[in-house]
Amino acid sequence: MTKKILILLTMVLIIDGCARVPLSGRRQLSIVGNSEILPMSYDQYSQVMAESKVVTQTPEGQQVVKVGNRIAKAVEIYLNEQGYSDELKGFAWEFNLLESDQINAWAMPGGKVAFYTGIMPITQGETGIAVIMGHEVAHAIANHARERMSQGLVANGLLGGLQVAMGQNPSLTQTLFLQAVGYGGQVGMLKFSRDQELEADELGLTFMAIAGYDPREAPRFWERMEAQAGGGSRPPEFLSTHPGPNRRIEQLNKMMPAAMEYYNRNR
């Protein structure tokens, strides 16, 4: 296959594989479907749980579960109202607190969420947990992992979809998957794009507001994260994989009026 033909096929694939992010309307590359990525996500999450010390039955762990369930319900309400209920097909919500000094939290496709105990002192209660929970769940709802996986496959010339890629280069495909879902041992957590982060911020504010949590806590949480970053030789990993707190606080404040409408409506 000549280089020119390969480029042409890639362009056709990208055009045909474009979808729109639910709710924001942003176009994204999507050549990987939930039917492919969710089983891999669930297997990976189960592996992480088996290799970690899960402390979900502690008071803090129960707070994570409680907030997660409230956010999940808010997501379902919002998607139903907007006509996107099909986006939750195949989702299996799960929320766990893992014992680790890492100041971090993450979500995998399909609603699989993990918090580390290291971030809990900064949350200062349920509303702070809701700030993080809403943001991480928003990444799953906006299909950011699918988008990153699709981009990785195309960039590496694996144009036949996830199953074909697994047959052609299973090692590379597994690495791309771990990067896409935001967890992978030595692979580490990679940065989302600016567009993805802004989407997750905006949707996260909406979700926590519908769930009955005051969205005005979001800028306060990031102020505490900034203070935490200033107290050590390097910032928490949660900050190293996200835009800086000052920029985030500014954007959150711009989004606040719309979020407050949802909050006041659902109090």
CYANA upper distance limits for C-alpha pairs under 8 A (distance plus 0.5 A):
  1 MET  CA      5 ILE  CA      7.00
  1 MET  CA      6 LEU  CA      7.12
  2 THR  CA      6 LEU  CA      6.78
  3 LYS  CA      7 ILE  CA      6.67
  4 LYS  CA      8 LEU  CA      6.72
  5 ILE  CA      9 LEU  CA      6.61
  6 LEU  CA     10 THR  CA      6.60
  7 ILE  CA     11 MET  CA      6.71
  8 LEU  CA     12 VAL  CA      6.78
  9 LEU  CA     13 LEU  CA      6.58
 10 THR  CA     14 ILE  CA      6.61
 10 THR  CA    154 VAL  CA      7.75
 10 THR  CA    159 LEU  CA      7.82
 11 MET  CA     15 ILE  CA      6.70
 12 VAL  CA     16 ASP  CA      6.54
 13 LEU  CA     17 GLY  CA      6.17
 13 LEU  CA     31 ILE  CA      8.47
 13 LEU  CA    159 LEU  CA      8.13
 14 ILE  CA     18 CYS  CA      6.64
 14 ILE  CA     29 LEU  CA      6.86
 14 ILE  CA     31 ILE  CA      8.46
 17 GLY  CA     29 LEU  CA      6.16
 17 GLY  CA     30 SER  CA      5.59
 17 GLY  CA     31 ILE  CA      5.53
 18 CYS  CA     27 ARG  CA      6.77
 18 CYS  CA     28 GLN  CA      5.89
 18 CYS  CA     29 LEU  CA      4.98
 18 CYS  CA     30 SER  CA      5.96
 18 CYS  CA     31 ILE  CA      8.10
 19 ALA  CA     27 ARG  CA      6.01
 19 ALA  CA     28 GLN  CA      5.84
 19 ALA  CA     29 LEU  CA      6.74
 19 ALA  CA     30 SER  CA      6.45
 20 ARG  CA     24 SER  CA      8.38
 20 ARG  CA     25 GLY  CA      5.64
 20 ARG  CA     26 ARG  CA      5.81
 20 ARG  CA     27 ARG  CA      4.83
 20 ARG  CA     28 GLN  CA      6.31
 21 VAL  CA     25 GLY  CA      5.59
 21 VAL  CA     26 ARG  CA      5.75
 21 VAL  CA     27 ARG  CA      6.73
 21 VAL  CA     28 GLN  CA      7.16
 21 VAL  CA    142 ALA  CA      6.02
 21 VAL  CA    143 ASN  CA      7.70
 22 PRO  CA     84 TYR  CA      7.50
 22 PRO  CA     87 GLU  CA      8.39
 22 PRO  CA    141 ILE  CA      8.02
 22 PRO  CA    142 ALA  CA      6.56
 23 LEU  CA     82 GLN  CA      8.10
 24 SER  CA    199 GLU  CA      7.63
 28 GLN  CA    147 GLU  CA      6.84
 29 LEU  CA    147 GLU  CA      6.00
 29 LEU  CA    150 SER  CA      6.76
 29 LEU  CA    151 GLN  CA      7.29
 30 SER  CA    146 ARG  CA      6.89
 30 SER  CA    147 GLU  CA      5.96
 30 SER  CA    150 SER  CA      6.22
 31 ILE  CA    146 ARG  CA      8.44
 31 ILE  CA    147 GLU  CA      8.49
 31 ILE  CA    150 SER  CA      5.98
 31 ILE  CA    161 GLY  CA      6.70
 32 VAL  CA     36 GLU  CA      7.15
 32 VAL  CA     37 ILE  CA      7.52
 32 VAL  CA    146 ARG  CA      6.42
 32 VAL  CA    147 GLU  CA      8.25
 32 VAL  CA    149 MET  CA      7.67
 32 VAL  CA    150 SER  CA      6.40
 32 VAL  CA    161 GLY  CA      6.63
 32 VAL  CA    162 LEU  CA      6.71
 33 GLY  CA     37 ILE  CA      6.91
 33 GLY  CA    146 ARG  CA      7.61
 34 ASN  CA     38 LEU  CA      5.81
 34 ASN  CA     90 GLY  CA      7.98
 34 ASN  CA    146 ARG  CA      8.23
 35 SER  CA     39 PRO  CA      7.68
 35 SER  CA     90 GLY  CA      8.22
 36 GLU  CA     40 MET  CA      7.73
 36 GLU  CA    162 LEU  CA      7.29
 36 GLU  CA    163 GLN  CA      7.99
 37 ILE  CA     41 SER  CA      6.58
 37 ILE  CA    109 PRO  CA      7.91
 37 ILE  CA    146 ARG  CA      7.74
 37 ILE  CA    162 LEU  CA      8.50
 38 LEU  CA     42 TYR  CA      6.60
 38 LEU  CA     90 GLY  CA      7.94
 38 LEU  CA     91 PHE  CA      8.41
 38 LEU  CA    109 PRO  CA      6.57
 38 LEU  CA    110 GLY  CA      6.45
 39 PRO  CA     43 ASP  CA      6.71
 40 MET  CA     44 GLN  CA      6.66
 41 SER  CA     45 TYR  CA      6.59
 41 SER  CA    108 MET  CA      6.75
 41 SER  CA    109 PRO  CA      6.56
 41 SER  CA    110 GLY  CA      7.89
 41 SER  CA    181 VAL  CA      7.99
 42 TYR  CA     46 SER  CA      6.64
 42 TYR  CA    110 GLY  CA      8.23
 42 TYR  CA    112 LYS  CA      7.97
 43 ASP  CA     47 GLN  CA      6.78
 44 GLN  CA     48 VAL  CA      6.78
 45 TYR  CA     49 MET  CA      6.71
 45 TYR  CA    108 MET  CA      8.04
 45 TYR  CA    112 LYS  CA      7.45
 46 SER  CA     50 ALA  CA      6.67
 47 GLN  CA     51 GLU  CA      6.75
 48 VAL  CA     52 SER  CA      6.56
 49 MET  CA     53 LYS  CA      7.87
 49 MET  CA     54 VAL  CA      7.24
 52 SER  CA     98 LEU  CA      7.01
 52 SER  CA     99 GLU  CA      7.86
 53 LYS  CA     98 LEU  CA      6.14
 53 LYS  CA     99 GLU  CA      6.04
 54 VAL  CA     96 ASN  CA      7.29
 54 VAL  CA     97 LEU  CA      6.43
 54 VAL  CA     98 LEU  CA      5.09
 54 VAL  CA     99 GLU  CA      6.87
 55 VAL  CA     61 GLY  CA      6.40
 55 VAL  CA     96 ASN  CA      7.94
 55 VAL  CA     97 LEU  CA      6.03
 55 VAL  CA     98 LEU  CA      6.18
 55 VAL  CA     99 GLU  CA      6.92
 56 THR  CA     60 GLU  CA      7.86
 56 THR  CA     61 GLY  CA      4.31
 56 THR  CA     62 GLN  CA      6.30
 56 THR  CA     64 VAL  CA      8.17
 56 THR  CA     65 VAL  CA      7.95
 56 THR  CA     96 ASN  CA      5.96
 56 THR  CA     97 LEU  CA      5.57
 56 THR  CA     98 LEU  CA      7.83
 57 GLN  CA     61 GLY  CA      6.07
 57 GLN  CA     62 GLN  CA      6.41
 58 THR  CA     62 GLN  CA      6.59
 59 PRO  CA     63 GLN  CA      6.84
 60 GLU  CA     64 VAL  CA      6.98
 60 GLU  CA     97 LEU  CA      8.36
 60 GLU  CA    120 MET  CA      8.23
 61 GLY  CA     65 VAL  CA      6.95
 61 GLY  CA     96 ASN  CA      7.26
 61 GLY  CA     97 LEU  CA      5.73
 62 GLN  CA     66 LYS  CA      6.53
 63 GLN  CA     67 VAL  CA      6.55
 63 GLN  CA    126 GLU  CA      6.96
 64 VAL  CA     68 GLY  CA      6.43
 64 VAL  CA     95 PHE  CA      7.16
 64 VAL  CA     96 ASN  CA      7.34
 64 VAL  CA     97 LEU  CA      7.25
 64 VAL  CA    115 PHE  CA      8.15
 64 VAL  CA    126 GLU  CA      8.26
 64 VAL  CA    129 ILE  CA      7.36
 65 VAL  CA     69 ASN  CA      6.63
 65 VAL  CA     94 GLU  CA      8.46
 65 VAL  CA     95 PHE  CA      5.87
 65 VAL  CA     96 ASN  CA      7.20
 66 LYS  CA     70 ARG  CA      6.84
 67 VAL  CA     71 ILE  CA      6.60
 67 VAL  CA    126 GLU  CA      7.11
 67 VAL  CA    129 ILE  CA      7.48
 67 VAL  CA    130 ALA  CA      6.55
 67 VAL  CA    133 MET  CA      7.96
 68 GLY  CA     72 ALA  CA      6.53
 68 GLY  CA     94 GLU  CA      8.40
 68 GLY  CA     95 PHE  CA      6.64
 68 GLY  CA    130 ALA  CA      8.13
 68 GLY  CA    133 MET  CA      6.99
 69 ASN  CA     73 LYS  CA      6.67
 70 ARG  CA     74 ALA  CA      6.75
 70 ARG  CA    211 ALA  CA      6.11
 71 ILE  CA     75 VAL  CA      6.67
 71 ILE  CA    130 ALA  CA      7.90
 71 ILE  CA    133 MET  CA      7.77
 71 ILE  CA    134 GLY  CA      6.97
 71 ILE  CA    207 PHE  CA      6.57
 71 ILE  CA    208 MET  CA      6.62
 71 ILE  CA    210 ILE  CA      8.48
 71 ILE  CA    211 ALA  CA      6.11
 72 ALA  CA     76 GLU  CA      6.80
 72 ALA  CA     93 TRP  CA      7.91
 73 LYS  CA     77 ILE  CA      6.74
 73 LYS  CA    211 ALA  CA      7.84
 74 ALA  CA     78 TYR  CA      6.59
 74 ALA  CA    207 PHE  CA      6.17
 74 ALA  CA    208 MET  CA      7.95
 74 ALA  CA    210 ILE  CA      6.00
 74 ALA  CA    211 ALA  CA      5.66
 75 VAL  CA     79 LEU  CA      6.52
 75 VAL  CA    207 PHE  CA      6.48
 76 GLU  CA     80 ASN  CA      6.53
 76 GLU  CA     85 SER  CA      7.51
 76 GLU  CA     88 LEU  CA      8.31
 77 ILE  CA     81 GLU  CA      6.71
 78 TYR  CA     82 GLN  CA      6.72
 78 TYR  CA    207 PHE  CA      8.27
 78 TYR  CA    210 ILE  CA      8.45
 79 LEU  CA     83 GLY  CA      6.51
 79 LEU  CA     84 TYR  CA      5.24
 79 LEU  CA     85 SER  CA      5.62
 79 LEU  CA     87 GLU  CA      8.33
 80 ASN  CA     84 TYR  CA      6.32
 80 ASN  CA     85 SER  CA      5.34
 85 SER  CA     89 LYS  CA      8.24
 87 GLU  CA    141 ILE  CA      7.88
 88 LEU  CA    110 GLY  CA      8.25
 88 LEU  CA    141 ILE  CA      8.33
 90 GLY  CA    110 GLY  CA      7.31
 91 PHE  CA    109 PRO  CA      8.45
 91 PHE  CA    110 GLY  CA      4.77
 91 PHE  CA    111 GLY  CA      6.50
 92 ALA  CA    110 GLY  CA      6.32
 92 ALA  CA    111 GLY  CA      6.49
 92 ALA  CA    112 LYS  CA      7.71
 93 TRP  CA    110 GLY  CA      7.28
 93 TRP  CA    111 GLY  CA      5.05
 93 TRP  CA    112 LYS  CA      6.22
 93 TRP  CA    113 VAL  CA      8.33
 94 GLU  CA    111 GLY  CA      6.81
 94 GLU  CA    112 LYS  CA      5.45
 94 GLU  CA    113 VAL  CA      6.56
 95 PHE  CA    112 LYS  CA      6.87
 95 PHE  CA    113 VAL  CA      5.40
 95 PHE  CA    114 ALA  CA      6.40
 95 PHE  CA    115 PHE  CA      8.46
 96 ASN  CA    113 VAL  CA      6.97
 96 ASN  CA    114 ALA  CA      5.48
 96 ASN  CA    115 PHE  CA      6.87
 97 LEU  CA    114 ALA  CA      6.27
 97 LEU  CA    115 PHE  CA      5.30
 97 LEU  CA    116 TYR  CA      6.21
 97 LEU  CA    117 THR  CA      7.08
 98 LEU  CA    114 ALA  CA      7.36
 98 LEU  CA    115 PHE  CA      6.59
 98 LEU  CA    116 TYR  CA      5.39
 98 LEU  CA    117 THR  CA      6.64
 99 GLU  CA    116 TYR  CA      6.33
 99 GLU  CA    117 THR  CA      5.73
 99 GLU  CA    118 GLY  CA      8.18
100 SER  CA    116 TYR  CA      5.95
100 SER  CA    117 THR  CA      6.05
100 SER  CA    118 GLY  CA      6.40
101 ASP  CA    116 TYR  CA      7.57
101 ASP  CA    117 THR  CA      6.85
101 ASP  CA    118 GLY  CA      4.81
101 ASP  CA    119 ILE  CA      8.35
102 GLN  CA    116 TYR  CA      6.69
102 GLN  CA    117 THR  CA      7.83
102 GLN  CA    118 GLY  CA      5.48
102 GLN  CA    119 ILE  CA      7.45
102 GLN  CA    236 PRO  CA      7.83
102 GLN  CA    237 GLU  CA      7.67
103 ILE  CA    116 TYR  CA      7.00
103 ILE  CA    117 THR  CA      7.95
103 ILE  CA    118 GLY  CA      5.08
103 ILE  CA    119 ILE  CA      4.75
103 ILE  CA    120 MET  CA      8.47
103 ILE  CA    236 PRO  CA      6.07
103 ILE  CA    237 GLU  CA      6.82
103 ILE  CA    238 PHE  CA      6.61
104 ASN  CA    115 PHE  CA      6.96
104 ASN  CA    116 TYR  CA      6.20
104 ASN  CA    118 GLY  CA      7.51
104 ASN  CA    119 ILE  CA      6.28
104 ASN  CA    236 PRO  CA      7.94
104 ASN  CA    237 GLU  CA      6.78
104 ASN  CA    238 PHE  CA      5.36
105 ALA  CA    113 VAL  CA      8.14
105 ALA  CA    114 ALA  CA      6.16
105 ALA  CA    115 PHE  CA      4.80
105 ALA  CA    116 TYR  CA      6.44
105 ALA  CA    119 ILE  CA      8.11
105 ALA  CA    132 ILE  CA      8.01
105 ALA  CA    136 GLU  CA      8.21
105 ALA  CA    238 PHE  CA      7.66
106 TRP  CA    113 VAL  CA      6.36
106 TRP  CA    114 ALA  CA      6.05
106 TRP  CA    115 PHE  CA      7.15
106 TRP  CA    136 GLU  CA      6.46
106 TRP  CA    182 GLY  CA      7.59
106 TRP  CA    183 TYR  CA      8.36
107 ALA  CA    111 GLY  CA      7.10
107 ALA  CA    112 LYS  CA      5.98
107 ALA  CA    113 VAL  CA      4.70
107 ALA  CA    114 ALA  CA      6.82
107 ALA  CA    136 GLU  CA      5.92
107 ALA  CA    137 VAL  CA      6.77
107 ALA  CA    139 HIS  CA      7.90
107 ALA  CA    140 ALA  CA      7.29
107 ALA  CA    181 VAL  CA      8.07
107 ALA  CA    182 GLY  CA      8.14
108 MET  CA    112 LYS  CA      5.55
108 MET  CA    113 VAL  CA      6.81
108 MET  CA    140 ALA  CA      7.00
108 MET  CA    145 ALA  CA      8.21
108 MET  CA    181 VAL  CA      5.87
108 MET  CA    182 GLY  CA      7.70
109 PRO  CA    140 ALA  CA      5.54
109 PRO  CA    141 ILE  CA      8.49
109 PRO  CA    143 ASN  CA      7.79
109 PRO  CA    145 ALA  CA      7.21
109 PRO  CA    181 VAL  CA      7.32
110 GLY  CA    140 ALA  CA      7.05
111 GLY  CA    137 VAL  CA      7.00
111 GLY  CA    140 ALA  CA      6.89
113 VAL  CA    136 GLU  CA      8.14
113 VAL  CA    137 VAL  CA      8.05
115 PHE  CA    119 ILE  CA      7.90
116 TYR  CA    120 MET  CA      7.80
117 THR  CA    121 PRO  CA      8.48
119 ILE  CA    123 THR  CA      7.23
120 MET  CA    124 GLN  CA      7.42
120 MET  CA    125 GLY  CA      8.48
120 MET  CA    129 ILE  CA      8.15
122 ILE  CA    128 GLY  CA      8.14
122 ILE  CA    221 PHE  CA      7.73
122 ILE  CA    224 ARG  CA      6.97
122 ILE  CA    225 MET  CA      7.41
123 THR  CA    127 THR  CA      7.93
123 THR  CA    128 GLY  CA      4.64
123 THR  CA    129 ILE  CA      5.92
123 THR  CA    221 PHE  CA      7.16
124 GLN  CA    128 GLY  CA      6.45
124 GLN  CA    129 ILE  CA      8.33
125 GLY  CA    129 ILE  CA      6.93
126 GLU  CA    130 ALA  CA      6.63
127 THR  CA    131 VAL  CA      6.95
127 THR  CA    213 TYR  CA      6.22
127 THR  CA    214 ASP  CA      7.42
127 THR  CA    217 GLU  CA      7.26
128 GLY  CA    132 ILE  CA      7.38
128 GLY  CA    217 GLU  CA      7.12
128 GLY  CA    218 ALA  CA      7.71
128 GLY  CA    221 PHE  CA      6.74
129 ILE  CA    133 MET  CA      6.48
130 ALA  CA    134 GLY  CA      6.19
130 ALA  CA    208 MET  CA      6.42
130 ALA  CA    213 TYR  CA      7.45
131 VAL  CA    135 HIS  CA      6.90
131 VAL  CA    204 GLY  CA      7.50
131 VAL  CA    205 LEU  CA      7.68
131 VAL  CA    208 MET  CA      7.28
131 VAL  CA    215 PRO  CA      7.95
131 VAL  CA    217 GLU  CA      7.75
131 VAL  CA    218 ALA  CA      6.04
131 VAL  CA    221 PHE  CA      8.02
132 ILE  CA    136 GLU  CA      6.62
132 ILE  CA    204 GLY  CA      8.46
133 MET  CA    137 VAL  CA      6.44
133 MET  CA    204 GLY  CA      8.06
134 GLY  CA    138 ALA  CA      6.50
134 GLY  CA    200 ALA  CA      8.42
134 GLY  CA    203 LEU  CA      7.82
134 GLY  CA    204 GLY  CA      4.44
134 GLY  CA    205 LEU  CA      7.09
134 GLY  CA    207 PHE  CA      6.26
134 GLY  CA    208 MET  CA      6.17
135 HIS  CA    139 HIS  CA      7.19
135 HIS  CA    200 ALA  CA      5.60
135 HIS  CA    201 ASP  CA      6.07
135 HIS  CA    203 LEU  CA      7.54
135 HIS  CA    204 GLY  CA      4.74
135 HIS  CA    205 LEU  CA      7.89
136 GLU  CA    140 ALA  CA      7.49
136 GLU  CA    200 ALA  CA      7.59
136 GLU  CA    204 GLY  CA      8.00
137 VAL  CA    141 ILE  CA      6.82
137 VAL  CA    204 GLY  CA      7.78
138 ALA  CA    142 ALA  CA      6.45
138 ALA  CA    199 GLU  CA      8.10
138 ALA  CA    200 ALA  CA      5.39
138 ALA  CA    201 ASP  CA      8.22
138 ALA  CA    203 LEU  CA      6.26
138 ALA  CA    204 GLY  CA      6.08
139 HIS  CA    143 ASN  CA      6.81
139 HIS  CA    144 HIS  CA      6.03
139 HIS  CA    145 ALA  CA      8.02
139 HIS  CA    196 GLN  CA      7.96
139 HIS  CA    199 GLU  CA      8.42
139 HIS  CA    200 ALA  CA      6.02
140 ALA  CA    144 HIS  CA      6.86
140 ALA  CA    145 ALA  CA      7.60
142 ALA  CA    199 GLU  CA      8.20
142 ALA  CA    200 ALA  CA      8.11
143 ASN  CA    147 GLU  CA      6.80
144 HIS  CA    148 ARG  CA      6.66
144 HIS  CA    180 ALA  CA      8.38
144 HIS  CA    196 GLN  CA      7.29
145 ALA  CA    149 MET  CA      6.49
145 ALA  CA    180 ALA  CA      5.24
145 ALA  CA    181 VAL  CA      5.62
145 ALA  CA    182 GLY  CA      8.21
146 ARG  CA    150 SER  CA      6.52
146 ARG  CA    180 ALA  CA      7.61
147 GLU  CA    151 GLN  CA      6.69
147 GLU  CA    180 ALA  CA      8.50
148 ARG  CA    152 GLY  CA      6.60
148 ARG  CA    180 ALA  CA      5.70
149 MET  CA    153 LEU  CA      6.71
149 MET  CA    176 LEU  CA      6.74
149 MET  CA    177 PHE  CA      6.55
149 MET  CA    179 GLN  CA      8.46
149 MET  CA    180 ALA  CA      5.76
150 SER  CA    154 VAL  CA      6.77
151 GLN  CA    155 ALA  CA      6.52
152 GLY  CA    156 ASN  CA      6.73
152 GLY  CA    176 LEU  CA      6.69
153 LEU  CA    157 GLY  CA      6.74
153 LEU  CA    158 LEU  CA      5.34
153 LEU  CA    159 LEU  CA      6.95
153 LEU  CA    161 GLY  CA      8.18
153 LEU  CA    162 LEU  CA      8.39
153 LEU  CA    165 ALA  CA      8.09
153 LEU  CA    173 THR  CA      8.06
153 LEU  CA    176 LEU  CA      8.07
154 VAL  CA    158 LEU  CA      6.11
154 VAL  CA    159 LEU  CA      6.22
158 LEU  CA    164 VAL  CA      8.33
158 LEU  CA    165 ALA  CA      6.13
158 LEU  CA    168 GLN  CA      8.47
159 LEU  CA    165 ALA  CA      8.05
160 GLY  CA    164 VAL  CA      5.85
160 GLY  CA    165 ALA  CA      7.00
161 GLY  CA    165 ALA  CA      6.60
162 LEU  CA    166 MET  CA      6.68
162 LEU  CA    173 THR  CA      8.21
163 GLN  CA    167 GLY  CA      7.01
164 VAL  CA    168 GLN  CA      6.76
165 ALA  CA    169 ASN  CA      6.32
165 ALA  CA    170 PRO  CA      7.26
165 ALA  CA    173 THR  CA      6.75
166 MET  CA    170 PRO  CA      4.74
166 MET  CA    171 SER  CA      8.31
166 MET  CA    173 THR  CA      6.32
166 MET  CA    174 GLN  CA      8.19
169 ASN  CA    173 THR  CA      6.60
170 PRO  CA    174 GLN  CA      6.50
171 SER  CA    175 THR  CA      6.83
172 LEU  CA    176 LEU  CA      6.65
173 THR  CA    177 PHE  CA      6.62
174 GLN  CA    178 LEU  CA      6.75
175 THR  CA    179 GLN  CA      6.73
175 THR  CA    184 GLY  CA      8.37
175 THR  CA    187 VAL  CA      8.08
176 LEU  CA    180 ALA  CA      6.51
177 PHE  CA    181 VAL  CA      6.73
178 LEU  CA    182 GLY  CA      6.75
178 LEU  CA    183 TYR  CA      6.00
178 LEU  CA    184 GLY  CA      5.45
178 LEU  CA    187 VAL  CA      7.81
179 GLN  CA    183 TYR  CA      6.76
179 GLN  CA    184 GLY  CA      7.05
179 GLN  CA    187 VAL  CA      7.21
179 GLN  CA    188 GLY  CA      7.85
179 GLN  CA    189 MET  CA      7.27
179 GLN  CA    190 LEU  CA      7.05
182 GLY  CA    188 GLY  CA      7.77
182 GLY  CA    189 MET  CA      5.36
182 GLY  CA    190 LEU  CA      6.75
183 TYR  CA    187 VAL  CA      7.79
183 TYR  CA    188 GLY  CA      6.36
183 TYR  CA    189 MET  CA      5.94
184 GLY  CA    188 GLY  CA      5.85
184 GLY  CA    189 MET  CA      7.63
189 MET  CA    241 THR  CA      7.21
190 LEU  CA    241 THR  CA      6.47
191 LYS  CA    241 THR  CA      5.20
191 LYS  CA    242 HIS  CA      6.74
192 PHE  CA    196 GLN  CA      6.46
192 PHE  CA    197 GLU  CA      6.69
192 PHE  CA    241 THR  CA      7.89
192 PHE  CA    242 HIS  CA      7.75
193 SER  CA    197 GLU  CA      6.73
194 ARG  CA    198 LEU  CA      6.66
194 ARG  CA    243 PRO  CA      8.26
195 ASP  CA    199 GLU  CA      6.67
196 GLN  CA    200 ALA  CA      6.65
197 GLU  CA    201 ASP  CA      6.60
197 GLU  CA    242 HIS  CA      7.98
197 GLU  CA    243 PRO  CA      8.33
198 LEU  CA    202 GLU  CA      6.63
198 LEU  CA    251 GLN  CA      8.38
199 GLU  CA    203 LEU  CA      6.48
200 ALA  CA    204 GLY  CA      6.10
201 ASP  CA    205 LEU  CA      6.66
201 ASP  CA    252 LEU  CA      7.55
202 GLU  CA    206 THR  CA      6.94
202 GLU  CA    252 LEU  CA      7.91
202 GLU  CA    255 MET  CA      7.00
203 LEU  CA    207 PHE  CA      6.60
204 GLY  CA    208 MET  CA      6.65
205 LEU  CA    209 ALA  CA      6.58
205 LEU  CA    215 PRO  CA      6.20
205 LEU  CA    218 ALA  CA      8.17
205 LEU  CA    256 MET  CA      8.27
205 LEU  CA    259 ALA  CA      6.40
206 THR  CA    210 ILE  CA      6.70
206 THR  CA    215 PRO  CA      8.37
206 THR  CA    258 ALA  CA      8.44
206 THR  CA    259 ALA  CA      5.70
206 THR  CA    262 TYR  CA      7.26
207 PHE  CA    211 ALA  CA      6.69
208 MET  CA    212 GLY  CA      6.92
208 MET  CA    213 TYR  CA      5.75
208 MET  CA    214 ASP  CA      7.75
208 MET  CA    215 PRO  CA      7.02
209 ALA  CA    213 TYR  CA      5.62
209 ALA  CA    214 ASP  CA      6.43
209 ALA  CA    215 PRO  CA      6.20
209 ALA  CA    259 ALA  CA      6.70
209 ALA  CA    260 MET  CA      7.48
209 ALA  CA    262 TYR  CA      6.19
209 ALA  CA    263 TYR  CA      4.85
209 ALA  CA    266 ASN  CA      7.97
210 ILE  CA    262 TYR  CA      6.21
210 ILE  CA    263 TYR  CA      6.26
210 ILE  CA    266 ASN  CA      6.29
211 ALA  CA    263 TYR  CA      8.48
211 ALA  CA    266 ASN  CA      8.00
212 GLY  CA    263 TYR  CA      6.63
212 GLY  CA    266 ASN  CA      6.64
212 GLY  CA    267 ARG  CA      6.22
213 TYR  CA    263 TYR  CA      7.69
214 ASP  CA    260 MET  CA      8.32
214 ASP  CA    263 TYR  CA      7.08
215 PRO  CA    256 MET  CA      7.67
215 PRO  CA    259 ALA  CA      7.12
215 PRO  CA    260 MET  CA      7.34
215 PRO  CA    263 TYR  CA      7.91
216 ARG  CA    220 ARG  CA      7.73
216 ARG  CA    256 MET  CA      7.68
217 GLU  CA    221 PHE  CA      6.56
218 ALA  CA    222 TRP  CA      6.94
218 ALA  CA    249 ILE  CA      8.36
218 ALA  CA    252 LEU  CA      7.83
219 PRO  CA    223 GLU  CA      6.70
219 PRO  CA    248 ARG  CA      8.35
219 PRO  CA    249 ILE  CA      5.54
219 PRO  CA    252 LEU  CA      7.05
219 PRO  CA    253 ASN  CA      7.70
220 ARG  CA    224 ARG  CA      6.88
221 PHE  CA    225 MET  CA      6.80
222 TRP  CA    226 GLU  CA      6.58
222 TRP  CA    245 PRO  CA      6.12
222 TRP  CA    248 ARG  CA      8.14
222 TRP  CA    249 ILE  CA      7.18
223 GLU  CA    227 ALA  CA      6.76
223 GLU  CA    245 PRO  CA      7.32
223 GLU  CA    246 ASN  CA      8.46
223 GLU  CA    249 ILE  CA      8.24
224 ARG  CA    228 GLN  CA      6.66
225 MET  CA    229 ALA  CA      6.70
225 MET  CA    239 LEU  CA      8.28
225 MET  CA    245 PRO  CA      7.79
226 GLU  CA    230 GLY  CA      6.85
226 GLU  CA    245 PRO  CA      6.39
226 GLU  CA    246 ASN  CA      8.49
227 ALA  CA    231 GLY  CA      7.15
228 GLN  CA    232 GLY  CA      7.84
228 GLN  CA    235 PRO  CA      8.05
228 GLN  CA    236 PRO  CA      8.23
229 ALA  CA    234 ARG  CA      7.29
229 ALA  CA    235 PRO  CA      4.93
229 ALA  CA    236 PRO  CA      6.75
229 ALA  CA    239 LEU  CA      8.44
230 GLY  CA    235 PRO  CA      7.82
235 PRO  CA    239 LEU  CA      6.69
235 PRO  CA    240 SER  CA      6.95
236 PRO  CA    240 SER  CA      6.98
237 GLU  CA    241 THR  CA      6.85
238 PHE  CA    242 HIS  CA      7.07
239 LEU  CA    243 PRO  CA      7.47
239 LEU  CA    244 GLY  CA      7.23
239 LEU  CA    245 PRO  CA      8.21
243 PRO  CA    247 ARG  CA      7.30
243 PRO  CA    248 ARG  CA      6.91
244 GLY  CA    248 ARG  CA      6.72
245 PRO  CA    249 ILE  CA      6.40
246 ASN  CA    250 GLU  CA      6.80
247 ARG  CA    251 GLN  CA      6.86
248 ARG  CA    252 LEU  CA      6.57
249 ILE  CA    253 ASN  CA      6.65
250 GLU  CA    254 LYS  CA      7.01
251 GLN  CA    255 MET  CA      6.90
252 LEU  CA    256 MET  CA      6.53
253 ASN  CA    257 PRO  CA      8.41
255 MET  CA    259 ALA  CA      7.12
256 MET  CA    260 MET  CA      6.47
257 PRO  CA    261 GLU  CA      6.98
258 ALA  CA    262 TYR  CA      7.43
259 ALA  CA    263 TYR  CA      6.82
260 MET  CA    264 ASN  CA      6.44
261 GLU  CA    265 ARG  CA      6.61
262 TYR  CA    266 ASN  CA      6.67
263 TYR  CA    267 ARG  CA      6.52
